[in-house]
């Protein structure tokens, strides 16, 4: 096995453990609020505040951590994030009030960066012809952790209680960090030329990079659209199955199907991007995902809903890794950490706004129309990418003739 592959697989397990430690603990925070004395009438409001607080702080901090990764080393940022997150998860076990929990969650957003820094290392060390596949594999690792986390978290909470499950999550992310300390060595970048020293890469230059900005907007829109559905999904599944009894288990099963589809499809889309062209595959994934999720408007049976969600997951899985690959291709190597910091910010802003918009739309029009709105947004994004790429290719042809 080549050294870059060995490093990638170590980081793959690292992001798997990081993602699983997150989903072991965070989905159970609304239940934890009951332990902190929050009445049932206001638990939804507090749950929204607790979740959004980390996304907001994380979105602001991600570009800073990306800049520090470029300056001091991406491996150091992975280790910093891992140790900090282990401390934060352990701290959750000792909070006594809802406001303390909000404060710890804000710290959670403040110290994050394990996954984007790991992605940045892989993007730096992987050969260009393997970039799509390697980032697809990293995305699959994140999704695998996202599926395993709630399962293990639920079992641990049942056996030992919620507070101890947070401590276990801390131990898991700490173990992933120790693995990085022992086995991961960051690939050395090429020495800067005199030209690069004269013109250092800055965020101001990045904001002038139209290709990068369009990919960041696409990521934010993608996360916003898929997170619009999340606040209402469990209630919709309960309605499809005819009652609240077992709705949490059914929702967990449906969500795990999306994750399984992502694990299967992410590396495949990465390879297809390498062969057929990343823009072409991105347009295909966006438009097909939009069409499939819109079909949920007509679905009235739970089994058919699960099937359509699985198919949606297959197409959805290609979007993030291909966007990440295009971001890498459109930015300087000295900007690699900052570029992944910006993609993290875009993801977190979308993840923060999506549930808020979805909740408001759910009150106004109902979840069936939210499926249609989500599908239209994704389809329109696909059309936009296709038109932009067509325009770019036309300009390249005219330049070549001239």
C-alpha positions in Angstrom: 0.0 0.0 0.0 1.3 3.4 -1.0 2.1 5.9 1.8 -0.7 8.4 0.8 -3.2 5.5 0.8 -2.1 4.5 4.3 -2.5 8.1 5.6 -5.9 8.4 3.9 -7.2 5.2 5.6 -6.0 6.3 9.0 -7.7 9.7 8.5 -10.8 7.8 7.1 -11.1 6.0 10.5 -10.4 9.3 12.2 -13.4 11.0 10.5 -15.5 7.9 11.1 -14.8 8.1 14.8 -15.3 11.9 14.9 -18.6 11.6 13.1 -19.8 8.7 15.2 -18.9 10.5 18.4 -20.9 13.5 17.2 -24.0 11.5 16.3 -23.6 9.4 19.4 -24.3 12.5 21.5 -25.8 15.4 19.6 -29.1 13.8 18.5 -29.9 12.9 22.1 -29.5 16.5 23.4 -33.3 17.2 23.2 -33.8 14.2 25.6 -30.9 15.5 27.7 -32.8 18.8 28.1 -35.5 17.0 30.0 -32.9 15.9 32.5 -31.9 19.6 32.9 -35.4 20.5 33.9 -36.7 22.0 30.6 -40.6 21.6 30.4 -42.0 19.7 27.5 -43.8 22.8 26.2 -40.5 24.6 25.5 -38.1 21.7 24.7 -38.4 22.2 20.9 -37.4 25.9 21.3 -34.4 24.9 23.5 -33.4 22.1 21.2 -33.3 24.6 18.3 -31.2 27.0 20.3 -28.8 24.3 21.4 -28.3 23.0 17.8 -28.1 26.3 16.0 -25.6 27.9 18.5 -22.8 25.4 17.5 -23.5 25.8 13.8 -23.4 29.6 14.0 -20.1 29.7 15.9 -18.6 26.9 13.8 -19.5 28.8 10.6 -17.7 31.9 11.8 -14.6 30.0 13.1 -14.1 27.6 10.3 -12.2 30.0 8.0 -9.9 31.0 10.9 -9.0 27.4 11.6 -8.5 26.9 7.9 -6.1 29.8 7.7 -4.1 28.5 10.8 -4.0 25.0 9.1 -2.3 26.6 6.1 0.1 28.5 8.3 1.0 26.0 11.0 0.1 22.6 9.4 -3.1 20.7 8.8 -2.0 17.8 11.0 -1.7 20.2 14.0 -5.2 21.4 13.4 -6.6 17.9 13.4 -4.9 17.1 16.7 -6.0 20.5 18.2 -9.6 19.9 17.1 -9.6 16.2 18.4 -8.3 17.1 21.9 -10.6 20.1 22.2 -13.7 18.1 21.1 -12.8 15.3 23.6 -12.8 17.9 26.3 -16.1 19.4 25.2 -17.9 16.1 25.0 -16.7 15.2 28.5 -17.8 18.6 29.7 -21.4 18.1 28.4 -21.7 15.2 31.0 -21.3 17.8 33.8 -23.7 20.6 32.7 -26.6 21.4 35.1 -28.7 24.0 33.3 -29.9 24.6 29.7 -27.8 27.8 29.4 -24.7 25.9 30.4 -25.5 23.4 27.6 -25.8 26.2 25.1 -22.4 27.6 26.3 -20.8 24.2 25.9 -22.3 23.8 22.4 -20.9 27.2 21.4 -17.5 26.0 22.6 -18.2 22.9 20.4 -18.6 25.1 17.4 -15.6 27.2 18.3 -13.1 24.3 18.5 -14.3 22.2 15.6 -12.4 21.4 12.4 -11.3 17.8 12.7 -13.1 16.6 9.5 -12.2 19.5 7.2 -8.6 19.5 8.3 -8.5 15.7 7.6 -10.1 16.3 4.2 -7.5 18.9 3.5 -4.6 16.6 4.2 -6.1 13.9 1.9 -6.6 16.5 -0.8 -2.9 17.5 -0.5 -1.4 14.0 -0.6 -3.7 12.2 -3.0 -2.5 12.0 -6.7 -4.6 14.2 -9.0 -6.1 11.2 -10.8 -7.3 9.7 -7.5 -8.6 13.0 -6.0 -12.3 12.3 -6.7 -12.2 8.8 -5.3 -10.2 9.7 -2.2 -12.5 12.6 -1.2 -15.5 10.3 -2.0 -14.1 7.7 0.4 -13.6 10.3 3.1 -17.3 11.4 2.6 -18.3 7.8 2.9 -16.3 7.6 6.2 -18.2 10.6 7.6 -21.5 9.0 6.6 -20.6 5.6 8.1 -19.9 7.3 11.4 -23.2 9.2 11.1 -25.0 5.9 10.8 -23.1 4.0 13.6 -23.2 6.9 16.0 -26.9 7.0 16.9 -27.0 3.2 17.1 -24.1 3.0 19.6 -25.3 6.2 21.4 -28.7 4.8 21.9 -27.4 1.5 23.3 -24.9 3.3 25.6 -27.6 5.8 26.8 -29.9 2.8 27.5 -27.2 0.9 29.4 -25.3 3.7 31.3 -27.4 6.9 31.0 -27.0 9.9 28.8 -24.3 11.6 30.8 -21.9 8.6 30.6 -22.6 8.2 26.9 -21.1 11.7 26.4 -17.9 10.6 28.2 -17.7 7.6 25.9 -18.0 9.9 22.9 -15.1 11.9 24.3 -13.0 8.8 24.6 -13.7 7.8 21.0 -12.7 11.1 19.5 -9.6 11.1 21.7 -8.6 7.6 20.4 -9.0 8.9 16.8 -6.7 11.9 17.7 -4.1 9.6 19.2 -4.1 7.5 16.0 -3.4 10.7 14.0 -0.5 11.7 16.4 1.1 8.3 16.0 0.6 7.4 12.4 -0.2 10.5 10.3 2.6 12.6 8.8 1.5 15.5 6.7 2.8 15.6 3.2 5.3 18.4 2.5 4.2 21.0 0.1 6.5 22.2 -2.6 8.7 25.2 -1.6 7.2 28.5 -2.5 8.6 30.2 -5.6 9.6 33.8 -5.6 6.4 34.7 -7.4 4.3 33.1 -4.6 6.3 34.9 -1.9 5.6 38.2 -3.7 1.9 37.5 -4.0 0.7 35.5 -0.9 -2.7 33.8 -1.2 -5.3 35.6 0.9 -9.0 35.4 1.6 -9.5 38.6 -0.4 -8.1 36.8 -3.5 -10.4 33.8 -2.7 -13.5 36.0 -2.8 -12.4 37.1 -6.3 -12.3 33.5 -7.4 -15.7 33.1 -9.1 -15.4 29.3 -9.4 -14.8 29.0 -5.6 -17.6 31.4 -4.7 -20.1 29.5 -6.9 -19.1 26.2 -5.3 -19.5 27.7 -1.8 -23.0 29.1 -2.7 -23.9 25.7 -4.1 -22.8 23.9 -0.9 -24.8 26.3 1.3 -27.9 25.9 -0.9 -27.5 22.1 -0.9 -27.3 21.9 2.9 -30.1 24.3 3.3 -32.4 22.3 1.0 -31.7 18.9 2.6 -32.0 20.3 6.1 -35.4 21.9 5.4 -36.9 18.5 5.6 -35.3 17.4 8.9 -37.5 19.1 11.5 -40.7 17.5 10.1 -39.4 14.1 9.0 -40.2 12.1 12.2 -43.8 13.5 12.3 -44.3 12.8 8.6 -43.1 9.2 9.1 -45.4 8.8 12.1 -48.3 10.0 9.9 -47.4 7.5 7.1 -47.3 4.6 9.5 -50.5 5.6 11.2 -49.3 6.8 14.7 -46.5 8.0 16.9 -45.8 4.5 18.3 -42.3 3.5 17.1 -41.9 6.6 14.9 -38.4 7.3 16.3 -37.3 3.8 15.3 -38.9 4.1 11.9 -37.3 7.5 11.3 -33.9 6.2 12.4 -34.3 3.3 9.9 -35.1 5.7 7.0 -32.2 8.1 7.9 -29.8 5.1 8.0 -31.0 4.1 4.5 -29.9 7.5 3.2 -26.5 7.1 5.0 -26.1 3.5 3.6 -26.8 4.8 0.1 -24.2 7.5 0.6 -21.6 5.0 1.7 -22.2 2.9 -1.4 -22.4 5.8 -3.9 -19.8 8.4 -2.7 -16.7 6.6 -4.0 -18.5 5.6 -7.2 -19.4 9.2 -8.0 -15.8 10.2 -7.3 -14.5 7.6 -9.8 -17.1 8.6 -12.4 -16.1 12.3 -12.0 -12.5 11.3 -12.7 -13.5 9.6 -15.9 -16.5 11.6 -17.3 -15.8 15.1 -15.8 -16.7 16.4 -12.4 -19.1 19.1 -13.7 -21.1 16.6 -15.7 -21.5 14.2 -12.7 -22.4 17.2 -10.4 -25.2 18.3 -12.7 -26.5 14.7 -13.0 -26.5 14.3 -9.2 -28.2 17.6 -8.5 -30.9 17.3 -11.1 -31.7 13.6 -10.4 -31.7 14.2 -6.6 -34.1 17.1 -7.2 -36.5 15.0 -9.3 -36.4 12.1 -6.8 -37.1 14.1 -3.7 -39.9 15.9 -5.4 -41.6 12.5 -6.0 -42.2 12.3 -2.2 -45.1 14.6 -2.8 -47.1 11.6 -4.2 -45.9 9.0 -1.7 -48.5 7.8 0.8 -46.9 4.5 2.0 -44.0 4.2 4.4 -42.2 1.4 2.5 -42.3 3.4 -0.7 -41.1 6.5 1.2 -38.1 4.5 2.4 -37.3 3.3 -1.1 -37.5 6.8 -2.6 -35.3 8.2 0.3 -32.7 5.5 -0.5 -32.6 6.5 -4.2 -32.4 10.1 -3.1 -29.4 9.2 -0.9 -27.6 7.6 -3.9 -27.7 10.8 -5.9 -27.2 13.1 -2.9 -24.0 11.3 -2.0 -22.2 12.6 -5.1 -22.7 16.3 -4.5 -20.4 17.1 -1.5 -17.3 15.1 -2.6 -17.5 16.4 -6.1 -17.9 20.0 -4.9 -14.9 19.5 -2.6 -12.9 18.2 -5.5 -13.8 21.2 -7.7 -12.9 23.5 -4.8 -9.5 21.9 -4.6 -9.0 22.2 -8.4 -9.9 25.9 -8.4 -7.7 27.0 -5.5 -3.9 27.3 -4.8 -2.3 24.5 -2.8 -1.2 27.1 -0.2 -4.9 27.9 0.3 -6.0 24.3 0.8 -6.8 24.5 4.5 -8.6 27.8 4.1 -10.7 26.4 1.2 -11.9 23.5 3.4 -12.6 26.0 6.2 -14.8 28.0 3.8 -16.6 24.8 2.6 -17.3 24.0 6.3 -18.7 27.5 6.8 -21.0 27.1 3.8 -22.2 23.7 5.1 -22.8 25.0 8.6 -24.7 28.1 7.4 -26.9 25.9 5.3 -27.4 23.4 8.1 -28.3 26.3 10.5 -30.8 28.0 8.1 -32.4 24.9 6.7 -34.3 23.6 9.8 -35.5 27.2 10.5 -36.9 27.7 7.0 -38.3 24.2 6.9 -40.0 24.6 10.2 -41.7 27.9 9.1 -42.7 26.4 5.7 -44.1 23.4 7.5 -46.4 25.6 9.5 -47.5 27.4 6.3 -47.8 24.8 3.5 -47.1 21.2 4.9 -44.2 18.8 4.4 -45.4 17.5 1.0 -44.8 21.0 -0.5 -41.4 21.2 1.3 -40.3 18.1 -0.6 -41.3 19.9 -3.9 -39.5 23.1 -2.8 -36.4 21.1 -1.9 -36.5 19.3 -5.3 -37.0 22.5 -7.3 -34.0 24.1 -5.5 -31.7 21.1 -6.3 -32.9 20.9 -9.9 -32.4 24.6 -10.4 -28.9 24.4 -8.9 -28.1 21.6 -11.4 -29.4 23.8 -14.3 -27.3 26.7 -13.0 -24.1 24.6 -12.9 -24.7 23.3 -16.4 -25.3 26.8 -17.9 -22.2 28.1 -16.1 -20.1 25.3 -17.3 -21.4 25.7 -20.9 -20.5 29.4 -20.8 -17.0 28.6 -19.5 -16.4 26.0 -22.2 -17.6 28.5 -24.8 -15.2 31.1 -23.5 -12.3 28.6 -23.6 -13.1 27.7 -27.2 -13.2 31.4 -28.3 -9.9 32.1 -26.5 -8.3 29.1 -28.2 -9.5 30.3 -31.6 -8.3 33.8 -30.9 
